[in-house]
């Protein structure tokens, strides 16, 4: 597996990953009715942010975006988001993408990384982030309408560098 910069030609494989994740309404608080065009504008970061893909040969297995969490007085904290193709989960793709984002954020001089809305029932993501040094610093109860579980909490997770 190789992680490299996203190029526009990757979108034909990235969009189905994003579409599947947001339509499932289990792990991301994105509008499930988002179009490919809306998702592109939301997912593909412009400098100084970054978007990457994890590939096996020509196949995109997953993608990540990273950048500044908030502008102005909060600009010293980074954020990132990750999505992995359904049939590539459990193979270390998410962990590899998370590590790339953490390395990038440190190299950019950020003071830490914050995840604003980690669905608490997404146990694999929560466990991955904890393994990589994040802590849950708060949970908004019932802030996410899970398609199967109903309302579940959204964690704010943070790692100081």
Secondary structure, 3 states (H helix, E strand, C coil): CEEEECCHHHHHHHHHHHHHHHHHCCCCCCCCCCCHHHHHHHHCCCCCCEEEEEEECCEEEEEEEEEECCCHHHCCEEEEEEEECHHHCCCCHHHHHHHHHHHHHHHCCCCEEEEEEEECCCHHHHHHHHHCCCEEEEEEEEEEEECCCEEEEEEEEEEEC
